[in-house]
């Protein structure tokens, strides 16, 4: 049974208890903790760390505070202020007769606000907003609302923070405290539970490898095509696959496929740091490239393997790369030279991904393009092709990165057709704190 801690403001107690009751059929044991002031989330986190498997926070603020204090020792997430919760709040304000174009809004990600405004046909540009980001968790959100109200710019405040709501009420400023819906809480519980289960059973994922064998031009044609030479190569590959504890299949001349599991692959590669010795194969004077992919399905694993193989072929003889879940690239593995494997363990990266409505692996892939491939300039169309997203999502990422200071428009690309010029952005993640591990 999974032990899940929940840390939230006592104002949300009723909603969370209802959500917990509705997921009673799941194999979960809950440890509920309530606070009056958000700063208490750090102490409550330290208390739960040794009692639970995962922690869910009632919102981003307690999560950010606990994370900033380095208090979180188990997998954790928070209930997001999603589009459903925002729509419900706006409908409530509309019923109260509030002019939605004269509302100040805090905490909610800009991408969520844009999407909801588009659905409700509200002019996003007229809204006064202050989205929450981890570096700004201690900003004065009360003053943001008060100044806009006092100078007549707004007539109402929508806040997601209980402490801000209490301050605004004490100043007699019309306001509404937006609380996540029961559905949003249930979704967060299910997602955290599923993420834990995925990590728990990741070892049984499929791992597929592709080995490309090329004979150099210096080998005579008669030798290349001799049956004996081919058998010798095949035998060495079978021995190599055996070291990887994998089955081997020849797809066509010079291309071989092997299959195993994530857990076995991780074990025989010493945590994805090395591959079994390639010397016997290199002694045959052949050029060898290896690409490996993992995933929950064979199609995901094979797609990752093909991408990794392309990377290996570009990198040179004897290199091997791994793509996990068709998203995270590791390598090159093997050889005797130093190499850097970028581990995308970054609070900033995770926060940025969440606020722009994009998953962390996709944002990590963008960081990889910047850091490892030295690619800095993108249009929305180019970025969508690179990340496998819609152009709308790519534009949302670029807009968010620009707002946060990680991208700047540097010009426009004139298209040959009648369409609008495409804006070109320069990406700069130099200040982003992403852990890198150097392996020698």
N, C-alpha and C positions, 0 to 999 in steps of 0.2 A: 504493500500500500504506500502510495506517495504521500509524504508529509509536506503540506503546503502552508506556509505562513502568509498571512495577509495583514498588512500594516496600513491603516487608513485613519482619516479624521473621524471623530465620533459623530459628526454631522451626517456621514454617509453610512452609518451603522445599519440603519434599516434596509437600505438598498442592497448592501453587501450580504446581509443575513438572508434576504429573499433569494439572492442569486445562489448563495451556498446551498440553500435548501433545494433549489431546482436542479442542482448537479449532484444530488445525493446518490444517484445511481452509479456515479463514477467511483473508482477505487481510490478515494482521496480522504485524507485526514487533515482537517484544518486547524491551524493555530492562529486565532484572531487576536490582534492587538490594536488598541485605539489610542489616539493621542488628541490632546487639546491644542497644542502648538506644534507646528510642523517640524521644529527643531528636535522634538522628542523622537523623531523617526530614527535617528542615529542610535540612540540608546536601545530602542526596541529591536533594531536590526542586530545589534551585538548580542542581545538576549536570545534571539531566534536562531542565529547562525548554527548553533550546536544542537538544535532541536528539530530542524526541518531539512528537507531536500532542496526546496526552492522557496522564493519569497515573491509575492505579488504586492505591489504598492497601489494604493487607491488613486494615485495620480502621479504626474511627472515630478512634482516638487519634492515629496519625501524621498523618492528614488534618487534624484539629483543630489540632495543633501547627504544622504547616506553614502552615495558613490563618491562624492567629493571628500568625505571623511574617511574613505577607504574602509568602510565598515562592512561592505557586502562580501561575504565569503562563499556564497552558494549562487547557482543560477537565479537570476532575478529579472523582473520586467514590471511594467506598470500599466494601469488601465488608461488607455488613450482617450483624449477628447476627440471622438470621431465625428463623422458627418451626421450620423443618426442623432447623437446627443445634441449637436449644435442645431439641427433642424427642429428638434423638439423644443429647445430653448427659444428659438426665434418665433415659433408658432405661439408659444406661451406669451411672449412679449407682444406679438401682434394682437392676441386676444385682449391684452391689457390696454390696447390703444397706443402702444409705443411706436414712434416713427423710426423704423429700422434703419433709415439712412442717417439718423442722428444718434447712433449708439457707439460708444467706445467699447472695445473688446480686448481682453487680455488672454495670454497663455496659449490659445488655440493656434496650431500651425497654419502658416499662410496658405499652404496648399489646400488644407481642409476648408478654409474660409473661401478661397477662390472657387472651389468646386461647388460649395453650397450656394454661393452668390449666383453662380452660373445657372444652377438648377432653379433657384427662386427668382431669377431675373432681377437681382439687386446689383446696384453699381458698386463693385468692390472698391474702386478707386476713392469713393467718398467715405468709406469706413475709416475710422481711427483705430488702429490696431497696435498691439504690443505683444507679439508672439513670445512664448517662453523658450529660451535656450539655456542649456546647462550653465554657460558662463554668466548668464544674466539672472540666475535664480535668486540672487540677493538684491536685485534692483528694486526701486521704489515704485511698485505698481499702483499703489494708492494715489500718489501724487499725479501719476499719469492720468488717471480718471478725473481727479479733482480739478486739475488745471483746465482740462477740456470742458468740463461742466461749468466752471466758474466764469470762463471767458465766452460762454454761450455757443461754443462750437458743437457741443453735444447736449442731449437732454436726458440721457440714460446711460448706465454703465452695466455691461455684462462681464462678470468676472468668474473665474474658475477656482479662485483661492478664497477659502473661508476667512483667513485673516484680513484680506483686502475687503471682503464683503462686510465684515464687522466694523472696520474703520469707516467705510463709506456710509453705513447706516448711522454711525455715531455722528457723522457730519451732515446727516439728513440729505444725502445725495441719492436720488432714485437709482436703485440697482437690483440686479438679479444674480443669484448664485447658481451657476450652471453645474449640475451634478450628472455624472455619467449615468446612462440608462442601465437598467438591470441586464438588458441584452448585451451591452458593451462589457459589463463586468463578467458575464458568463463566457463571452467570447475570449476575454483575456485569460480567464481560468483555463479554458479548453486549449488555448494556444500555448500557454506555459506548460501545461500537462503534456501536450503533444511534443513540444520541443524537448522536454526531458526524456520522454520515451524514445524519441529519435536518436538522441545522443546515447541512450542506454543500449539500444539495439543496433547502433551504427556498425558495429563489428560484423554483422551479418549482411551488410550491403554487398552488392555485386561489384567486383572489380574486373575490368576488361583491359587487356594490354594489346597494343599493336606493335609489331617489330618489323621494321623495313630494312631489308638487306639489299645493298647495292655493291656490285663488283666493279672495282676501278678499271679504267681503260687499259692499265698496264697488264692486266691478266688476259692471256690469249683467248680468243673466241672458243677454240677447241676445248680449253680447260673449263671455261665458264659453263659451257653446255654439257659437259661430261656428266654422266649419271653418277659416277663415283664422287665427283666434287659436290654435287647437289646433296647426295646422301650424307656426306661428311658434315656439310653445313646443317642439314636437318637434324642429325644426331646431336650435334653440339647445342642446337636450339632446344631439343628435347631435354638435354641435361640442364640447360639454363632454366627452362620452365620448371623442371623438378626442384631446383633450388628455390624458386618462387612458390613452390607447392601449387603449381597451376597446370591445367590441361592445355595442350597446344594443338592448333588447327592451322593448316596452310590454306589461306584464302585464294591466293593466286601466286604466280611466280614472284618471289622476293617479298611477299607480304604474309606475315603470320599473326594469328590471333591467339592469345592465351586468356584464361579466365580463372578467377579465384575469388576470395572474399576480402572485404576491407580489413577485417581483423587480421587475417593471415598476411596480407600485403604489408600492413603496418608493422607487423612483427618481423618479417624477413628483411624489410628495408630499414630496420632500426628507427622506426618512427618517421619514415619518409625522408631519411637522410642519405641513404646509400642504396646501391643495387649490388647483387652478387657479381663477382669478378667476371669481367668481359674478356679477359686476356685470351682464353682458348679460341674465342670467335675472331678476335682481332688478328690472331696468328694466321688466320686463313686469308688475310689481306682483303677483307671486305669492309665496307662502310655500313655501320649499324646505327639506327635511330629507334628510340623506344618512346611510345606515348601510352600513358595509362589513365583510365578514367574510372571513377566510382560513382555509384548512384543507387537509388532504390529500385530502379528498373534497368534492364539490359540496354534499352534504347538510350537512356540518360548516360549510362556508363560508357557506351560505345561512342556516343557523340563527343563526350569529354576526351576519350582516348584518341579520336581522330584529330581534335584540336591540339592535344598535347603532342601528337606525332608531328604535326606541321611545325610546331614550335621547336621540337627536337631536330628536325631536318634542317631548319634554318640555323640552328646553333652549332652544328658540326658533328663530326664523327664521335660515336660512343656516348652521346648525351641521352638522358632520359628525363622526361617531365611527367608530372601527375596533375590531373585536374579533378578536384573533389566536387562531387555533385554538380558537375558542369559549370562551376562558378569560381572556385579558388585554385589558382595555379601555384604549384610548388616545383622548384627545380632551378638549375639542372641537378639531378641526382647523380651519384657515382663520380668516377674520376678522382684525381688527387689534388685538384685545385680548389681554392676557396670559392664559395658561392654564398649568395644571400637569399634566404627564403623569407619573403615578407609575410609576417603573420598579421592579419588585419584585426588585431586586438586593440581597439581604439575607442575610448568613450566618445571622443569628438565625432568620429566617423559614424558610430551607432546613433548618436543624437542627430547628426545632420541627416542621416538616412530616414530616421523616423519623422523628422519635421518636414522633409520634402516628399514624404509619402512613398519612398523607394526602399526596397529591402537592402539590408547591409551588404550582402555579397555583390549586388549591383554597384553600390557605391565603392566597395573595395576594388571592383574591377576598374572603375574610373581612376581610382588612386593608382592602381597598377599601371595604367596607360601613362599617367603623368610621371611616376617615379621610375619605373623600369624601362619603359619604351620611349621616354623623353618626348611625349606627344602633348602639346600644350594648347593647340588651336582647334576649335570645333565649331561647326554650325549645329543647329538642332538636328538636322537631317543626318549629319555625319555621326553625331553622338547616338542617335537612335539605332543606326546600323551597327555601331560598335557594341552597344549594350543590349541589343535585341529588344528595344522598347518602342512604343509608339512615339511619333514626333511630338505629340502633346506632352507625354511624360518627360521626354528629353528637354523640351522647352521649360517645363516646370523645374527640372533639376538645375538648368542653367540660370533661371531666374532666382532660385533660392541661393545658389552659390554666389551669384552677383550680390545679393542682399547681404550675405554673410561675409563678403569680402574675399571669397575664394575664386572669383571669376570677374572679368571685366570685358565689356564689348570693345573691340579694337577696329572694327570696320564692317563692311558689308560685301557679300559676294553676289555679283550681278548674274542672274540666271539668263540663259539663252532664250527662255520663253517669255510669257507675259506676266509671270508671277512676281510677287514682291521680292526685293533683294533679301538674301539670307544674312542674318546678323552673325558675325564671327566673334567668338569669345576666346579669351586667353585664360586658361585654368592655371591656378597657382596654389598648390597644396604644401608649399615649403614650410609653412608654420604649423601644419597639421601633425599632431603627435600620434604616430603609428609605430608600434613596436616592430623592430626588425631584429632577426636573429642571424648572426653570422656563423656559418658552420664551416670548419676547416677539415 
